[in-house]
């Protein structure tokens, strides 16, 4: 896979503080998540082919990841109502954050110029952050292998499957 973007955030750093709205129309924040080890995966759009493949791959491995101590949270610029439809359609057991203005993607430094189909435009660079219970970044995964993302996460963290 080709490297297309590098976030300024690195393993060992404290994750940035944030507040956001979930598909349940509730606020979630980095403060609320303290004490939980979580996977924060950023993707472009609900129902697009690669994004759906990634989310379904995490869904299919949800019990394994949960058993390894992870909470899973997805983030895209889609609306709360679009997230609700996406979750219902694919039966996702995790929450999705609505980041309509890409504020969270910009905070995590994964929003910027991206070449797609011969055109450059600003977009989210598909990236996954693993955040420790203490709020530190354990891993930054980019590029993401959507078809094998669970294995990629566990391999990056040296966690046996």
C-alpha positions as CSV (number, residue, x, y, z in Angstrom):
1,X,0.0,0.0,0.0
2,X,1.2,3.5,-0.8
3,X,1.7,6.0,2.0
4,X,-0.3,9.1,1.1
5,X,-0.4,11.1,4.3
6,X,1.4,11.4,7.6
7,X,-0.4,12.8,10.7
8,X,1.6,15.0,13.1
9,X,0.3,12.7,15.9
10,X,2.6,9.8,16.9
11,X,2.5,6.9,19.3
12,X,3.3,7.9,22.8
13,X,1.7,11.3,22.6
14,X,-1.4,12.3,24.4
15,X,-4.4,12.1,22.0
16,X,-6.0,15.5,21.3
17,X,-9.0,16.5,23.4
18,X,-12.4,16.5,21.6
19,X,-16.1,16.5,21.8
20,X,-18.3,15.1,19.0
21,X,-21.8,13.9,18.2
22,X,-22.6,10.2,17.7
23,X,-25.2,8.4,15.6
24,X,-27.3,8.3,18.8
25,X,-27.3,12.1,18.7
26,X,-25.3,12.1,22.0
27,X,-22.1,13.8,22.8
28,X,-19.0,11.7,23.2
29,X,-15.7,13.2,24.3
30,X,-12.1,12.1,24.9
31,X,-12.7,12.8,28.6
32,X,-15.7,10.4,28.7
33,X,-13.5,7.7,27.0
34,X,-10.7,7.9,29.6
35,X,-10.4,4.5,31.1
36,X,-11.3,2.8,27.8
37,X,-8.8,1.5,25.2
38,X,-10.3,2.3,21.9
39,X,-10.0,2.2,18.1
40,X,-10.9,5.5,16.4
41,X,-11.1,4.8,12.7
42,X,-11.6,7.7,10.2
43,X,-13.1,7.0,6.9
44,X,-14.7,9.1,4.1
45,X,-18.3,8.1,3.5
46,X,-21.0,5.7,4.7
47,X,-21.9,3.2,2.0
48,X,-18.9,3.8,-0.2
49,X,-17.3,0.6,-1.3
50,X,-14.0,0.7,0.6
51,X,-15.4,2.4,3.7
52,X,-18.2,-0.2,3.9
53,X,-15.6,-3.0,3.5
54,X,-13.5,-1.5,6.4
55,X,-16.5,-1.0,8.7
56,X,-17.9,-4.5,8.0
57,X,-14.5,-6.0,8.6
58,X,-14.4,-4.4,12.0
59,X,-18.0,-5.5,12.6
60,X,-17.1,-9.1,11.7
61,X,-14.2,-9.1,14.2
62,X,-16.1,-7.0,16.9
63,X,-16.2,-9.8,19.4
64,X,-12.5,-10.5,19.0
65,X,-11.6,-6.9,19.4
66,X,-13.9,-6.5,22.4
67,X,-12.3,-9.6,24.0
68,X,-8.9,-7.9,23.5
69,X,-10.2,-4.9,25.4
70,X,-11.1,-2.5,22.7
71,X,-14.1,-0.2,22.1
72,X,-14.6,0.7,18.4
73,X,-15.6,4.1,17.2
74,X,-15.9,5.2,13.5
75,X,-15.7,8.8,12.3
76,X,-16.8,10.3,9.0
77,X,-18.3,13.6,7.8
78,X,-21.7,12.0,7.3
79,X,-24.7,13.2,9.2
80,X,-26.3,11.6,12.2
81,X,-29.2,10.3,10.2
82,X,-27.0,8.9,7.4
83,X,-25.0,7.1,10.2
84,X,-28.2,5.7,11.6
85,X,-29.1,4.2,8.2
86,X,-25.6,2.9,7.7
87,X,-25.6,1.2,11.1
88,X,-29.1,-0.3,10.5
89,X,-28.2,-1.6,7.0
90,X,-25.0,-3.4,8.1
91,X,-25.8,-4.1,11.8
92,X,-22.8,-2.3,13.2
93,X,-22.3,-2.9,17.0
94,X,-20.3,0.3,17.5
95,X,-21.0,4.0,17.4
96,X,-20.2,6.4,14.6
97,X,-19.3,10.0,15.1
98,X,-20.7,12.6,12.8
99,X,-17.9,15.0,11.8
100,X,-19.7,17.2,9.2
101,X,-17.2,20.0,9.3
102,X,-14.3,17.6,9.5
103,X,-13.3,19.3,12.8
104,X,-12.2,16.0,14.3
105,X,-10.3,14.9,11.2
106,X,-8.5,18.3,11.1
107,X,-7.7,18.0,14.9
108,X,-6.2,14.5,14.3
109,X,-4.3,16.0,11.2
110,X,-5.7,13.6,8.7
111,X,-7.6,16.0,6.5
112,X,-5.9,17.6,3.5
113,X,-5.1,17.3,-0.2
114,X,-5.8,13.9,-1.7
115,X,-5.5,12.7,-5.2
116,X,-8.5,10.7,-6.3
117,X,-9.3,9.7,-9.9
118,X,-6.8,12.2,-11.3
119,X,-8.2,15.1,-9.2
120,X,-6.8,16.7,-6.0
121,X,-9.2,17.9,-3.4
122,X,-9.3,18.1,0.4
123,X,-10.5,15.0,2.0
124,X,-10.1,12.6,5.0
125,X,-7.1,10.3,4.7
126,X,-8.3,6.9,5.9
127,X,-6.4,6.5,9.2
128,X,-6.9,4.6,12.4
129,X,-5.8,5.7,15.9
130,X,-5.5,3.3,18.8
131,X,-5.9,5.2,22.0
132,X,-5.0,3.8,25.4
133,X,-7.1,3.9,28.5
134,X,-4.8,6.7,29.7
135,X,-5.6,8.8,26.6
136,X,-2.2,8.2,24.9
137,X,-1.9,7.3,21.2
138,X,-0.7,3.6,21.0
139,X,-0.7,3.4,17.2
140,X,-1.4,5.4,14.1
141,X,-2.3,3.2,11.2
142,X,-2.1,4.6,7.7
143,X,-2.5,3.4,5.0
144,X,-5.4,1.2,6.2
145,X,-5.9,-2.2,4.6
146,X,-9.8,-2.2,4.6
147,X,-10.1,-6.0,3.9
148,X,-7.7,-7.0,6.8
149,X,-8.0,-4.1,9.2
150,X,-8.5,-6.1,12.4
151,X,-5.4,-8.1,11.6
152,X,-3.5,-4.9,10.8
153,X,-4.4,-3.3,14.1
154,X,-3.5,-6.4,16.1
155,X,-0.2,-6.9,14.2
156,X,0.7,-3.2,14.7
157,X,0.2,-3.6,18.4
158,X,1.9,-7.0,18.6
159,X,-1.2,-8.6,19.9
160,X,-1.7,-12.3,19.0
161,X,-4.9,-13.1,17.2
